[in-house]
Amino acid sequence: MGSVEKTDLEFEQEILVSSSHVPRKMHSFETSPFAPLAHVAQVLTPKRPRNRLLMNIYIILIKGKINVLLPFGPLAVLLHYLTGKHGWVFFFSLLGIIPLAERLGYATEQLAFYTGPTVGGLLNATFGNATEMIISIYALKNGMIRVVQQSLLGSILSNMLLVLGCAFFTGGILHCKKDQVFNKAAAVVNSGLLLMAVMGIVFPAVLHFTHSEVHFGKSELALSRFSSCIMLVAYASYLVFQLKSHRSLYAPIDEEGGQNEKDSDEEEVPEITTWEAICWLSVLTVWISLLSGYLVDAIQGASDSLNMPVAFISVILLPIVGNAAEHASAIMFAMKDKLDITLGVAIGSSTQISMFVIPFCVVVGWAMGQRMDLNFQLFETATLFITVLVVAFMLQEGTANYFKGLMLILCYLIVAASFFVHVDPSNDDD
């Protein structure tokens, strides 16, 4: 009897010790008031599949504050079939996709714990912009090429101006007594890739508007497909450069020597296993795909009912939803004075879209028989070119402050206002 009591006492002590050393995972939109309670439940029943499933549902679908928006997804589907009001369907689909995009990023981070930094970087490159890719492929399948071009362009503009601007502004306010610093060499490499993407997009547009094609209607498309393949090769080379050959170039700048010791004490640990992360990635991707279909179908109807240009919806509203996770993460790391991670989120995501997602959509459209090209029209191409120049000038010193962030935010407001009064020219006008 005494041995049983001793065993029970040791078991209770093990639970108390485990719950008092709960590893805390810092992630955007998450709160953890019930984390110790959830961890105790996990210690009590670690091997029961049913309890493990409940633990996963709690971590993925309940734990984050942003998950209060999850019911808007099913509500959008119901409204689509019951009312047919495209404005409400579009609005609720936007709200429903926001938490799914954030949870997709979280599951990717969890999987990266097991795969190592190299494969983890590839996973982040693949799933970091998965929402934009899924929406683009659905729109491309429906022949909505302009929606694809404008939504991807909007993602680049949102990341470079709004996300980076908010991060610089909040970080600069909290650290107002000094200029925050980041790795200037890595920022220059990303700026060069963005300028290369601009070059790939400018030439088809110039070829089209100067009417200097060798074969009218064919040369522009052929040039776009060739340039897309070159851009994909350049992006693959960039991954090798970043993750393998020149990893030291992307090492964060540590101003304080004691910072590494503090970070090592707060080392992040995974909350779900490898196969659980893979399963959740699959489930979330399927659900985002379904909602994206309803979202794309409602764009034109929402434009008519809300009296809002399709260009504004595609360039401003859709990217804000897709970049919700990046927005929160970039601000959080800037507040912690980790601007290298902030730039990796904001500028790195822009580089991924411009050098990977856009060329990938051109190749997919080629396979589908759609005439997806890199001619983004004159207005959009000029906007992208000026944006890349502005951000490149902001990054060239390797420092950030609240005033630079404010300028980037104000630039984004000008861009948003421009697209609100912009109407796409018809094909006949071209």
Secondary structure as the mmCIF struct_conf table of DSSP 4:
data_model
#
loop_
_struct_conf.conf_type_id
_struct_conf.id
_struct_conf.beg_label_comp_id
_struct_conf.beg_label_asym_id
_struct_conf.beg_label_seq_id
_struct_conf.end_label_comp_id
_struct_conf.end_label_asym_id
_struct_conf.end_label_seq_id
HELX_RH_AL_P HELX_RH_AL_P1 GLY A 2 SER A 20
TURN_TY1_P TURN_TY1_P1 HIS A 21 HIS A 21
HELX_LH_PP_P HELX_LH_PP_P1 VAL A 22 ARG A 24
TURN_TY1_P TURN_TY1_P2 SER A 28 PHE A 29
STRN STRN1 GLU A 30 GLU A 30
TURN_TY1_P TURN_TY1_P3 PRO A 33 PHE A 34
HELX_RH_AL_P HELX_RH_AL_P2 ALA A 35 LEU A 44
BEND BEND1 THR A 45 LYS A 47
HELX_RH_AL_P HELX_RH_AL_P3 PRO A 49 ILE A 57
HELX_RH_PI_P HELX_RH_PI_P1 TYR A 58 ILE A 62
BEND BEND2 LYS A 63 LYS A 63
STRN STRN2 GLY A 64 GLY A 64
HELX_RH_3T_P HELX_RH_3T_P1 LYS A 65 LEU A 69
TURN_TY1_P TURN_TY1_P4 LEU A 70 PRO A 71
HELX_RH_AL_P HELX_RH_AL_P4 PHE A 72 LEU A 82
TURN_TY1_P TURN_TY1_P5 THR A 83 THR A 83
HELX_RH_AL_P HELX_RH_AL_P5 HIS A 86 PHE A 127
TURN_TY1_P TURN_TY1_P6 GLY A 128 ASN A 129
HELX_RH_AL_P HELX_RH_AL_P6 ALA A 130 LYS A 141
TURN_TY1_P TURN_TY1_P7 ASN A 142 GLY A 143
HELX_RH_AL_P HELX_RH_AL_P7 ILE A 145 LEU A 157
HELX_RH_PI_P HELX_RH_PI_P2 SER A 158 VAL A 163
HELX_RH_AL_P HELX_RH_AL_P8 LEU A 164 LEU A 174
TURN_TY1_P TURN_TY1_P8 HIS A 175 LYS A 177
BEND BEND3 LYS A 178 LYS A 178
STRN STRN3 GLN A 180 VAL A 181
HELX_RH_AL_P HELX_RH_AL_P9 LYS A 184 PHE A 209
TURN_TY1_P TURN_TY1_P9 THR A 210 HIS A 211
BEND BEND4 VAL A 214 HIS A 215
TURN_TY1_P TURN_TY1_P10 PHE A 216 LYS A 218
HELX_RH_AL_P HELX_RH_AL_P10 SER A 219 VAL A 240
HELX_RH_PI_P HELX_RH_PI_P3 PHE A 241 SER A 245
TURN_TY1_P TURN_TY1_P11 HIS A 246 HIS A 246
HELX_RH_3T_P HELX_RH_3T_P2 ARG A 247 TYR A 250
HELX_LH_PP_P HELX_LH_PP_P2 ALA A 251 ILE A 253
BEND BEND5 GLU A 255 GLU A 256
TURN_TY1_P TURN_TY1_P12 GLY A 257 GLY A 258
HELX_RH_AL_P HELX_RH_AL_P11 GLN A 259 ASP A 265
TURN_TY1_P TURN_TY1_P13 GLU A 266 GLU A 266
BEND BEND6 GLU A 271 ILE A 272
HELX_RH_AL_P HELX_RH_AL_P12 THR A 274 ASP A 297
TURN_TY1_P TURN_TY1_P14 ALA A 298 ALA A 298
HELX_RH_AL_P HELX_RH_AL_P13 ILE A 299 LEU A 306
TURN_TY1_P TURN_TY1_P15 ASN A 307 ASN A 307
HELX_RH_AL_P HELX_RH_AL_P14 VAL A 310 PHE A 312
HELX_RH_PI_P HELX_RH_PI_P4 ILE A 313 LEU A 317
HELX_RH_AL_P HELX_RH_AL_P15 LEU A 318 GLY A 322
TURN_TY1_P TURN_TY1_P16 ASN A 323 ASN A 323
HELX_RH_AL_P HELX_RH_AL_P16 ALA A 324 MET A 335
TURN_TY1_P TURN_TY1_P17 LYS A 336 ASP A 337
HELX_RH_AL_P HELX_RH_AL_P17 LEU A 339 GLN A 352
HELX_RH_PI_P HELX_RH_PI_P5 ILE A 353 VAL A 357
HELX_RH_AL_P HELX_RH_AL_P18 ILE A 358 MET A 368
TURN_TY1_P TURN_TY1_P18 GLY A 369 GLY A 369
BEND BEND7 LEU A 374 LEU A 374
HELX_RH_AL_P HELX_RH_AL_P19 LEU A 378 LEU A 395
TURN_TY1_P TURN_TY1_P19 GLN A 396 GLU A 397
BEND BEND8 GLY A 398 GLY A 398
STRN STRN4 THR A 399 ALA A 400
HELX_RH_AL_P HELX_RH_AL_P20 TYR A 402 PHE A 420
TURN_TY1_P TURN_TY1_P20 VAL A 421 VAL A 421
HELX_LH_PP_P HELX_LH_PP_P3 ASP A 424 SER A 426
TURN_TY1_P TURN_TY1_P21 ASN A 427 ASP A 429
#
